[in-house]
């Protein structure tokens, strides 16, 4: 495996870090900024995962490499009271981190992800469309939005993607390694074999969107095997982006979970 790191991180709040957030595919640490602000004055660390944002890019994708990079960041914090939160792809990273380095994670929150493959043909089509965009279509944020409308009619999806748009002197581009992520999408959507690791015995909160299908029933047994102290909570009227669809319900679930483990 290829070593990745150090990662780009953003610290919010004051005092020792209490929460570490991992974003989903095509995202960046700043996707968690509004949640972290609500948790202040407690300190949070927002992580740009490999091949995303301002963290290092590579020529391949690996869930295990991402977990190792996140573990290195956690080890550098020197804290024994970390709540590791991960959404979607970042949820798989968080799960693998806790399994491989349980002493670094006091408690785990997994947002709309499962230790199970999550095929999404629509996402593959979206990634390939983005990859084929004419450079002229990226000359401005407005033109990029127009170019994505046909394949991503939901304005919220486009808003999320365009948060990763950046203007360059030579034209527009993305703050994520689109060629690698589009090529390796099957690996991203898969659940890698974590190897002969014991279950993670810390408390785990699973938050699922009531309108999402990313935590299928057939994944529940695997969740119990790897994370025996987990609790699954469904947030009504939320899709895959639980924390943006229902921010109040998400925040209450998170803070109640942390408070119960004090």
VOGU-3710 file (C-alpha; in Angstrom, 3 decimals, decimal comma):
1> xxxxxxxxxx> 0,000/0,000/0,000  1,074/3,567/-0,649  1,460/5,914/2,316  -0,700/9,030/2,134  -0,332/12,152/4,221  -0,076/14,379/6,035  -3,663/15,383/5,424  -4,994/18,911/5,271  -7,176/19,632/8,285  -9,122/22,588/9,652
11> xxxxxxxxxx> -9,489/23,072/13,406  -12,529/24,816/14,890  -13,347/25,529/18,509  -10,936/25,613/21,430  -9,228/23,217/23,788  -8,466/19,563/23,073  -10,039/18,086/19,946  -13,251/16,212/20,746  -14,696/15,498/17,284  -13,006/14,497/14,022
21> xxxxxxxxxx> -15,094/14,605/10,830  -14,577/12,698/7,562  -16,527/13,738/4,445  -17,977/11,713/1,600  -16,993/11,270/-2,044  -16,282/14,537/-3,925  -16,460/16,420/-0,626  -13,991/18,160/1,675  -13,632/18,863/5,363  -15,502/22,151/5,106
31> xxxxxxxxxx> -18,703/20,171/4,401  -18,839/19,671/8,181  -18,233/23,309/9,128  -21,820/24,154/10,106  -22,055/21,080/12,371  -18,679/21,840/13,978  -19,721/25,445/14,615  -22,787/24,218/16,481  -20,551/22,054/18,694  -18,367/24,974/19,823
41> xxxxxxxxxx> -16,691/25,733/22,135  -15,743/22,027/21,905  -12,971/21,647/19,347  -13,466/19,775/16,064  -11,059/18,732/13,334  -12,340/18,742/9,734  -10,328/16,396/7,537  -9,759/16,579/3,784  -9,406/12,907/2,862  -6,766/11,791/0,316
51> xxxxxxxxxx> -7,534/12,799/-3,284  -9,907/15,482/-1,993  -9,593/19,150/-1,130  -6,113/20,286/-0,151  -4,876/16,862/0,934  -2,374/14,903/-1,188  -3,552/13,312/-4,413  -2,292/9,968/-5,672  -2,603/7,710/-8,699  -4,992/5,279/-7,013
61> xxxxxxxxxx> -7,824/4,999/-4,500  -7,675/2,891/-1,341  -10,045/2,798/1,634  -7,247/1,296/3,719  -4,793/4,053/2,771  -7,362/6,641/3,801  -7,909/4,924/7,131  -4,174/4,853/7,799  -3,903/8,549/6,997  -6,786/9,394/9,337
71> xxxxxxxxxx> -5,259/7,218/12,077  -2,010/9,181/11,762  -3,931/12,426/12,291  -5,689/10,972/15,346  -2,418/9,755/16,816  -0,997/13,246/16,466  -3,816/14,679/18,550  -2,771/12,702/21,602  -6,346/12,472/22,895  -8,202/9,520/24,387
81> xxxxxxxxxx> -11,628/11,124/23,962  -12,179/11,352/20,197  -15,559/10,953/18,540  -14,821/9,980/14,941  -17,657/10,892/12,551  -17,768/9,778/8,929  -20,340/10,217/6,176  -20,709/7,859/3,197  -17,198/7,140/1,856  -15,857/8,858/4,965
91> xxxxxxxxxx> -18,034/6,535/7,034  -16,209/3,538/5,574  -12,914/5,265/6,315  -14,022/5,878/9,894  -15,113/2,252/10,333  -11,773/0,932/9,066  -9,869/3,394/11,262  -11,717/2,235/14,374  -11,218/-1,430/13,512  -7,493/-1,052/12,834
101> xxxxxxxxxx> -6,665/1,471/15,587  -9,330/1,103/18,295  -7,302/2,905/20,965  -7,452/6,101/18,897  -11,260/6,183/18,676  -13,297/6,561/21,872  -16,609/6,413/20,011  -17,702/6,164/16,385  -20,548/7,775/14,411  -21,285/6,386/10,940
111> xxxxxxxxxx> -23,595/8,478/8,757  -25,510/6,664/6,015  -22,848/4,102/5,191  -22,467/0,393/5,913  -19,746/-2,268/5,873  -21,304/-3,448/2,660  -21,069/-2,643/-1,069  -23,241/0,278/-2,107  -23,599/0,207/-5,908  -24,980/3,403/-7,380
121> xxxxxxxxxx> -25,221/3,432/-11,203  -26,360/7,045/-11,135  -23,154/8,087/-9,424  -21,067/6,348/-12,086  -22,924/8,228/-14,809  -22,429/11,502/-12,963  -18,686/10,909/-12,533  -18,221/10,041/-16,205  -20,202/13,112/-17,274  -18,023/15,346/-15,110
131> xxxxxxxxxx> -14,920/13,701/-16,530  -16,032/14,380/-20,099  -16,981/18,020/-19,569  -15,470/20,345/-22,135  -13,014/22,736/-20,439  -15,177/25,609/-21,679  -18,017/24,266/-19,518  -15,821/24,848/-16,460  -14,833/28,401/-17,293  -17,138/29,666/-14,554
141> xxxxxxxxxx> -19,151/28,260/-11,687  -22,367/29,213/-13,487  -21,385/27,350/-16,655  -20,357/24,297/-14,619  -23,754/24,345/-12,923  -25,508/24,486/-16,292  -23,399/21,631/-17,664  -24,266/19,389/-14,714  -28,012/20,057/-14,768  -28,893/17,276/-17,220
151> xxxxxxxxxx> -27,223/14,537/-15,176  -27,814/16,089/-11,731  -31,238/17,775/-11,816  -31,380/18,059/-8,005  -30,044/21,547/-7,156  -28,717/20,292/-3,806  -26,538/17,688/-5,561  -25,128/20,335/-7,870  -24,563/22,703/-4,961  -22,597/19,983/-3,176
161> xxxxxxxxxx> -20,452/19,253/-6,242  -19,898/22,932/-6,978  -18,551/23,433/-3,460  -15,561/21,581/-4,899  -15,294/23,838/-7,964  -12,332/26,152/-8,141  -11,361/28,842/-10,602  -7,846/28,663/-11,997  -5,917/31,097/-14,234  -6,193/28,514/-17,017
171> xxxxxxxxxx> -9,869/27,751/-16,394  -12,027/25,926/-13,885  -11,421/22,605/-12,170  -12,277/20,494/-9,168  -10,873/20,232/-5,657  -10,882/16,455/-5,939  -8,923/14,010/-8,068  -11,737/13,304/-10,512  -9,796/11,075/-12,982  -8,749/8,647/-10,236
181> xxxxxxxxxx> -12,049/8,758/-8,357  -14,080/8,145/-11,531  -11,788/5,311/-12,620  -11,822/3,608/-9,197  -15,488/4,182/-8,397  -16,186/0,452/-8,082  -13,595/0,253/-5,289  -15,010/3,338/-3,602  -18,498/1,872/-3,514  -17,252/-1,527/-2,318
191> xxxxxxxxxx> -16,501/-2,553/1,264  -12,902/-3,772/1,499  -11,973/-6,840/3,486  -10,443/-5,394/6,682  -8,504/-8,607/7,267  -8,260/-10,574/10,499  -9,092/-7,683/12,798  -11,081/-8,102/16,011  -14,396/-6,255/16,334  -14,354/-2,659/17,485
201> xxxxxxxxxx> -15,729/-2,714/21,037  -16,353/1,001/21,514  -19,840/2,524/21,262  -21,079/3,134/17,716  -24,005/5,244/16,522  -25,303/4,487/13,051  -27,377/7,300/11,571  -29,418/6,404/8,505  -31,502/8,681/6,322  -35,115/7,560/6,338
211> xxxxxxxxxx> -35,324/8,209/2,591  -31,954/6,592/1,792  -31,071/3,020/0,807  -27,363/3,129/1,700  -27,729/0,856/4,746  -29,539/-2,191/3,293  -31,046/-4,819/5,617  -28,520/-7,422/4,461  -25,722/-5,287/5,931  -27,096/-5,377/9,482
221> xxxxxxxxxx> -25,556/-8,722/10,426  -22,118/-7,553/9,312  -22,557/-4,358/11,310  -23,218/-6,437/14,420  -20,226/-8,696/13,812  -17,729/-5,869/13,383  -19,328/-3,366/15,774  -21,194/-5,278/18,504  -21,980/-2,135/20,539  -23,722/-0,296/17,732
231> xxxxxxxxxx> -27,133/1,336/17,706  -28,947/2,131/14,459  -31,043/5,299/14,429  -33,119/6,350/11,426  -33,605/10,087/10,847  -37,010/10,638/9,174  -37,329/12,882/6,116  -33,579/12,689/5,440  -31,828/11,394/2,368  -28,196/10,401/2,016
241> xxxxxxxxxx> -26,935/13,757/3,344  -28,519/13,283/6,746  -26,646/16,133/8,429  -27,730/18,686/5,837  -31,286/17,400/5,308  -32,114/17,302/9,035  -29,397/19,275/10,854  -31,276/19,650/14,154  -32,133/15,949/14,409  -28,603/15,027/13,422
251> xxxxxxxxxx> -27,023/17,336/15,984  -29,287/16,071/18,763  -28,490/12,453/17,930  -24,762/13,176/17,935  -24,674/15,181/21,153  -26,959/12,750/23,003  -24,731/9,857/21,940  -21,567/11,586/23,155  -23,179/12,701/26,422  -24,326/9,132/27,169
261> xx> -20,713/7,923/27,012  -19,207/10,510/29,370
//
